[in-house]
Amino acid sequence: MLSPSHAPSYATVLRTRHAGRTFGAALLGRLSYGMVSLSLMLAVKDATGSYSVAGAVMALFGATSVFLSPARAALIDRYGPRRALPPMGAAYALLLSALAYATWQPGASGLRLGALAVTAGACTPPLGPVMRTVWSSLVPDRELLQRAYSLDGVAEELLFVTGPLLVGLLVRFAEPAAGVAVSAALVLVGASALVSSPALRGTSGRPSGTTPLPPSGPSGKRLLANVGLRHAAVVSAGVGLCLGALDLLLVAFTEEHHQGASVAWVLAALSAGSAVGGLAYGAVSWRMPSRLRLTALGTALGVSSVAAGVSPNVYVLVAVVAAAGLFVAPAITTAYLIADESVGAGSRTQAGAWVNTALNAGSSGGTAAVGLLVGRLPLTVCFTLAAAPVLLLRGVRLRPGPAVMFSLPALATVACTDGCARRSRG
């Protein structure tokens, strides 16, 4: 199944020429995504005095950000990141700045905020998919690429722990709108530094200054006809559904046990487990095929989620959730690796964006769906239902043919009821 790895280490990944500079720039920009959701939610609530308006604005922002991600990635693949990313980053930063200005004082119009949120979400630069495409160019060796993707996934997980903490610190001294403004500055600086890196000269198949791909290039539908990419996207959606449901169920569990304040530690255990699992996973040379590995990791996550539901107390829950986290980053890393190896070099950004979209859509849909069940069904049953998608996917066999991602648009309707992209991965 696996063997000890004698291949280069994570340090070798970071010592690869241009890797440290490029990765640092991407992480700086992606820190914006760890801060913007909470900042925007708090800013809109303060400006309008309404939680419902804040939820609606977040739903609009998240929906356009998540579901237009493949379209933005297709522009990256067609024109290259050096031509397509700067206008996206500038427009996104400008619109976030407009949202910060509009929410700085009370009395903002909900319609105006909604319109700004829709356009800002539509312009969200796909820094994560771009960085993963760059990794493919920098470290073509598959074992080293596995380490690079694992490192990327762990760093992203840590950003979603750090981002809200920074927002919490910031709002102690300034208005929540300041967090939105800082998010705008981070993405602008990060995206600018990323496109200036020499590592991007030949990525996405379109070096700067060359002729863009013709309009007949691979479309999303044609890409999803690829069985490997479909498998990665479908399992990612199942993983997202499970994780999105877990976020809410962990809150409900701790409140049911009269320890609501401990939910932060439970969620931290999930993130810590994911970080440890991601680093350990990347350091192993796997013999099991990647598609089988992805299914096995999803199944392990599902079984762990069921076990969390029967925890007798919060202390046991922390341990079980940490164990469940061990499979999160590895599953996501494997999905991105499958997407990368399933398509040509000119479609890698778009392929990664489809996995990203499936994961984020599943997460938002899972939170929304379980929100309808909590209080109506026992928590143990809710935890089991949350695990059902990844457990049932074990028996799914995808065949070549029309794309089966018809479920993603349907998820949009559900996801938007819960404020999409609360932890959306960029």
C-alpha positions in Angstrom: 0.0 0.0 0.0 2.8 2.4 0.9 6.5 2.5 1.3 9.0 4.7 3.2 9.9 7.7 1.2 13.5 8.4 0.3 12.5 11.2 -2.0 13.3 14.9 -1.3 11.6 16.5 1.7 9.3 19.5 2.1 12.4 21.6 2.4 13.4 20.5 -1.1 10.0 21.7 -2.4 10.6 25.2 -0.9 14.2 25.3 -2.1 13.0 24.8 -5.7 13.9 27.8 -7.7 11.3 30.6 -7.4 9.1 28.3 -5.2 9.4 30.2 -1.9 8.8 33.6 -3.4 5.8 32.4 -5.5 4.2 30.4 -2.7 4.6 33.3 -0.2 2.9 35.7 -2.6 0.0 33.3 -3.2 -0.4 32.7 0.6 -0.5 36.4 1.2 -3.3 36.9 -1.3 -5.2 33.8 -0.1 -5.1 35.1 3.5 -7.7 37.6 2.2 -10.1 34.6 1.7 -9.6 33.6 5.3 -10.5 37.1 6.5 -13.1 38.4 4.1 -16.2 36.2 4.9 -16.2 37.0 8.7 -15.2 40.6 8.1 -18.0 41.1 5.5 -20.6 39.4 7.6 -19.8 41.6 10.6 -19.6 44.8 8.5 -22.9 44.3 6.8 -24.6 43.4 10.0 -23.3 46.5 11.7 -24.2 48.7 8.7 -27.8 47.4 8.3 -28.6 46.1 11.8 -30.0 43.0 10.2 -28.7 39.4 10.3 -30.9 38.4 7.5 -29.5 41.1 5.2 -26.0 40.0 6.2 -26.8 36.4 5.4 -28.3 37.4 2.1 -25.3 39.5 1.1 -22.9 36.7 2.1 -25.0 34.2 0.1 -24.7 36.4 -3.0 -21.0 37.0 -2.5 -20.3 33.3 -1.9 -22.5 32.0 -4.8 -20.9 34.1 -7.5 -17.4 33.5 -6.0 -17.8 29.7 -5.9 -19.8 28.9 -8.9 -18.0 31.2 -11.3 -14.6 29.9 -10.3 -14.3 27.5 -13.3 -15.1 30.3 -15.7 -12.5 32.5 -14.2 -10.0 29.6 -14.2 -10.8 29.1 -17.9 -9.7 32.7 -18.6 -6.4 31.9 -16.8 -5.9 28.8 -18.9 -6.7 30.7 -22.1 -4.8 34.0 -21.6 -2.2 33.0 -18.9 -2.1 34.2 -15.3 0.1 37.3 -16.1 -2.6 38.7 -18.4 -5.8 37.4 -16.7 -5.0 37.6 -13.0 -4.1 41.4 -12.6 -7.5 42.7 -13.9 -9.4 40.1 -11.7 -7.3 41.1 -8.6 -7.7 44.8 -9.3 -11.5 44.6 -9.8 -11.9 42.3 -6.8 -9.9 44.7 -4.5 -11.7 47.7 -5.8 -15.1 46.2 -5.2 -14.1 45.0 -1.7 -12.9 48.6 -1.0 -16.3 49.9 -2.2 -18.0 47.4 0.2 -15.7 48.6 3.0 -16.6 52.2 2.3 -20.4 51.4 2.0 -20.4 49.5 5.4 -18.3 51.9 7.4 -21.3 53.9 8.5 -24.8 52.7 9.6 -27.7 52.9 7.2 -26.3 51.2 4.1 -28.7 50.0 1.5 -29.1 46.2 1.4 -29.7 46.3 -2.3 -26.5 48.3 -2.9 -24.5 46.0 -0.7 -26.0 43.0 -2.5 -25.1 44.3 -5.9 -21.5 45.1 -4.8 -21.2 41.6 -3.3 -22.4 39.9 -6.5 -19.8 41.7 -8.6 -17.0 41.3 -6.1 -17.7 37.6 -5.9 -17.7 37.3 -9.6 -14.2 38.8 -9.8 -12.6 36.6 -7.1 -9.1 35.7 -8.5 -8.5 31.9 -8.4 -5.2 32.2 -6.5 -5.4 28.6 -5.2 -5.9 26.9 -8.6 -3.2 29.2 -10.1 -0.7 28.3 -7.4 -1.4 24.6 -7.9 -0.8 24.9 -11.6 2.5 26.7 -10.8 3.5 23.8 -8.6 2.9 21.4 -11.5 5.4 23.5 -13.5 7.9 24.0 -10.8 8.1 20.4 -9.5 7.1 18.0 -12.4 8.2 14.9 -10.4 5.0 13.3 -9.1 6.3 12.4 -5.6 7.6 15.9 -5.1 4.4 17.4 -6.5 2.5 15.3 -3.9 4.6 17.0 -1.2 4.0 20.4 -2.8 0.2 19.9 -2.9 0.2 18.6 0.7 2.2 21.7 1.8 -0.2 23.9 -0.1 -3.3 22.3 1.5 -1.9 22.4 5.0 -1.0 26.1 4.6 -4.4 26.9 3.3 -6.0 25.1 6.3 -3.9 27.2 8.6 -5.0 30.4 6.8 -8.6 29.6 7.6 -7.6 29.4 11.3 -5.4 32.5 11.2 -7.8 34.7 9.2 -10.7 34.8 11.7 -8.3 35.3 14.5 -6.9 38.4 12.8 -10.4 39.7 12.2 -11.2 39.2 15.9 -8.1 41.1 16.8 -8.8 43.9 14.2 -12.4 44.5 15.3 -11.2 45.2 18.8 -9.6 48.4 17.6 -11.5 49.3 14.4 -14.8 48.9 12.6 -15.5 45.5 11.0 -15.4 47.3 7.6 -11.6 47.7 8.2 -11.3 43.9 7.9 -12.9 44.1 4.4 -10.5 46.8 3.5 -7.5 44.8 4.7 -8.8 41.8 2.7 -8.8 44.0 -0.4 -5.2 45.1 0.2 -4.0 41.6 0.8 -5.4 40.2 -2.4 -4.2 43.1 -4.4 -0.6 42.9 -3.0 -0.6 39.1 -3.1 -1.9 38.8 -6.7 0.5 41.4 -7.9 3.5 39.7 -6.3 2.4 36.4 -7.6 2.2 37.5 -11.3 5.5 39.2 -11.0 7.2 35.9 -10.1 9.5 34.4 -12.8 7.8 31.0 -12.1 4.6 32.2 -13.9 6.3 32.8 -17.3 5.3 29.4 -18.6 2.3 28.3 -16.6 -1.2 27.6 -17.8 0.2 26.8 -21.2 0.1 30.5 -22.2 3.4 32.4 -21.5 3.0 36.1 -21.4 2.9 37.7 -24.8 1.7 34.7 -26.7 -1.5 34.2 -28.7 -4.4 33.1 -26.4 -6.1 29.8 -26.9 -9.0 29.9 -29.5 -12.6 30.0 -28.2 -12.9 26.3 -29.1 -10.5 25.4 -26.2 -11.7 22.9 -23.6 -15.0 23.9 -22.0 -16.1 22.9 -18.6 -18.5 20.3 -20.0 -15.7 18.8 -22.1 -13.4 18.7 -19.2 -15.9 17.0 -16.9 -16.3 14.3 -19.5 -12.9 13.1 -18.2 -13.6 10.3 -15.8 -10.6 11.1 -13.5 -11.6 14.7 -13.1 -15.3 13.7 -12.6 -14.2 11.3 -9.9 -12.1 13.9 -8.1 -14.9 16.5 -8.3 -17.7 14.2 -7.1 -15.7 12.8 -4.2 -14.6 16.4 -3.3 -18.3 17.4 -3.3 -19.0 14.5 -0.9 -16.1 15.6 1.4 -17.3 19.2 1.3 -20.9 18.1 2.3 -19.5 16.1 5.2 -17.2 19.0 6.4 -19.9 21.6 6.0 -22.3 19.6 8.0 -19.7 18.9 10.7 -19.1 22.6 11.3 -22.7 23.1 12.4 -23.1 19.7 14.1 -20.1 20.3 16.3 -21.7 23.6 17.5 -24.9 21.7 18.2 -23.1 18.9 20.0 -21.2 21.2 22.4 -24.4 23.2 23.1 -26.3 20.1 23.8 -23.6 19.1 26.4 -23.7 22.7 27.9 -20.2 23.4 26.8 -20.8 25.8 23.9 -17.6 27.7 24.5 -15.6 24.6 23.8 -16.6 24.5 20.1 -13.5 26.6 19.3 -11.3 23.8 20.6 -13.2 21.2 18.7 -12.9 23.1 15.4 -9.2 23.7 16.2 -8.7 20.0 16.7 -10.2 19.3 13.2 -7.8 21.8 11.6 -4.9 20.5 13.6 -5.7 17.0 12.6 -5.9 18.1 9.0 -2.6 19.8 9.1 -0.8 16.8 10.7 -2.5 14.4 8.3 -1.6 16.5 5.3 2.1 16.7 6.2 2.3 12.9 7.0 0.4 12.1 3.8 2.7 14.1 1.6 5.8 12.5 3.1 4.8 8.9 2.1 5.4 7.2 -1.3 2.0 5.6 -2.1 1.6 2.5 -4.1 -2.2 2.5 -4.1 -3.7 4.2 -7.2 -4.7 7.8 -6.5 -8.4 7.3 -7.4 -8.7 4.3 -5.0 -6.8 6.3 -2.4 -9.2 9.2 -2.7 -12.2 6.9 -2.2 -10.5 5.3 0.8 -9.7 8.6 2.4 -13.3 9.8 1.9 -14.6 6.6 3.5 -12.3 7.0 6.5 -13.5 10.6 6.9 -17.1 9.3 6.8 -16.5 6.6 9.4 -14.8 9.1 11.7 -17.8 11.5 11.4 -20.2 8.7 12.4 -17.9 7.9 15.4 -18.0 11.6 16.4 -21.8 11.5 16.6 -21.7 8.8 19.3 -19.0 10.5 21.4 -20.1 10.4 25.1 -18.7 13.8 25.9 -16.8 16.8 24.5 -13.4 15.4 25.5 -13.9 12.3 23.4 -15.4 14.4 20.6 -12.2 16.4 20.4 -10.1 13.3 20.0 -12.4 11.8 17.4 -12.7 15.0 15.4 -8.9 15.3 15.4 -8.7 11.8 14.0 -11.3 12.7 11.4 -9.2 15.7 10.5 -6.3 13.4 9.6 -8.1 12.5 6.4 -9.3 16.0 5.3 -6.1 17.5 3.8 -5.0 14.2 2.3 -8.4 13.8 0.5 -8.3 17.3 -0.9 -4.6 16.9 -1.9 -5.4 13.7 -3.7 -8.4 15.2 -5.5 -6.2 18.0 -6.8 -3.5 15.6 -7.9 -6.0 13.5 -9.8 -7.4 16.7 -11.5 -3.8 17.7 -12.4 -2.9 14.4 -14.0 -6.3 13.9 -15.8 -6.0 16.9 -18.1 -3.5 18.6 -20.4 -1.2 21.4 -19.2 -3.4 24.0 -20.8 -6.5 23.1 -18.7 -4.9 22.5 -15.3 -6.1 25.7 -13.7 -9.7 25.0 -14.8 -9.6 21.4 -13.7 -8.4 22.4 -10.2 -11.1 25.0 -10.1 -13.8 22.4 -10.7 -12.5 20.4 -7.7 -12.4 23.6 -5.7 -16.0 24.5 -6.7 -17.2 21.0 -5.9 -15.6 21.2 -2.5 -16.9 24.6 -1.6 -20.4 23.9 -3.0 -20.6 20.7 -1.0 -19.5 22.5 2.1 -22.1 25.2 1.9 -24.8 22.7 0.9 -23.9 20.4 3.8 -24.2 23.2 6.3 -27.5 24.4 4.9 -29.0 20.9 4.7 -28.0 19.8 8.2 -29.3 23.1 9.5 -32.8 21.9 8.5 -32.3 18.6 10.3 -30.8 19.7 13.6 -33.5 19.9 16.2 -35.8 17.6 14.2 -33.6 14.5 14.4 -31.2 13.1 17.1 -27.7 14.4 16.7 -26.4 10.9 16.2 -28.6 10.5 13.2 -27.5 13.9 11.8 -23.8 12.9 12.1 -24.6 9.7 10.2 -26.5 11.5 7.5 -23.6 14.0 7.2 -21.2 11.1 6.6 -23.5 9.3 4.1 -22.3 11.1 0.9 -18.7 10.0 1.3 -19.7 6.6 2.4 -22.1 6.0 -0.4 -19.5 7.2 -3.0 -17.5 4.1 -2.2 -19.9 2.1 -4.4 -20.1 4.7 -7.3 -18.4 3.8 -10.6 -18.1 6.7 -13.0 -17.9 5.8 -16.7 -16.8 7.9 -19.7 -19.6 10.0 -21.1 -21.6 13.1 -20.3 -20.6 15.0 -17.2 -22.5 14.1 -14.0 -21.9 17.4 -12.3 -25.6 18.4 -12.7 -25.8 18.2 -8.9 -23.7 21.3 -8.5 -26.2 23.8 -9.8 -28.8 22.2 -7.6 -26.4 22.6 -4.6 -26.3 26.3 -5.4 -29.9 26.8 -4.4 -29.3 25.0 -1.1 -25.9 26.6 -0.4 -27.1 30.1 -0.9 -29.5 29.7 2.0 -26.6 29.5 4.4 -24.2 32.1 3.1 -21.9 30.5 0.6 -18.1 30.5 0.9 -18.0 30.9 4.7 -14.7 28.9 4.5 -14.5 29.0 0.7 -11.1 27.8 -0.5 -9.6 30.2 -3.1 
